[in-house]
Amino acid sequence: MREAEFERLPGYRRIAVDEHGRVVHAVDCALPGRLVLLPRRHLESMAELTGTEAASLGGG
């Protein structure tokens, strides 16, 4: 998701944002309440997150 797309989301879908990533509520999926973690930079795998990025997204 690009920055402009995130900014256009309704407030109830934009859960959290900081310099490392964003958390959005995925409302159009089969799992109610599903949250998606989106790093701000392109990654091939979540294993590429730095320690700071992982901590920011709740993984550290």
Secondary structure, DSSP 8 states (H G I E B T S, - for coil): --HHHHHHS-GGGEEEE-SSEEEEE--SSSSTT-EEEEESS--SSGGG--HHHHHHTT--
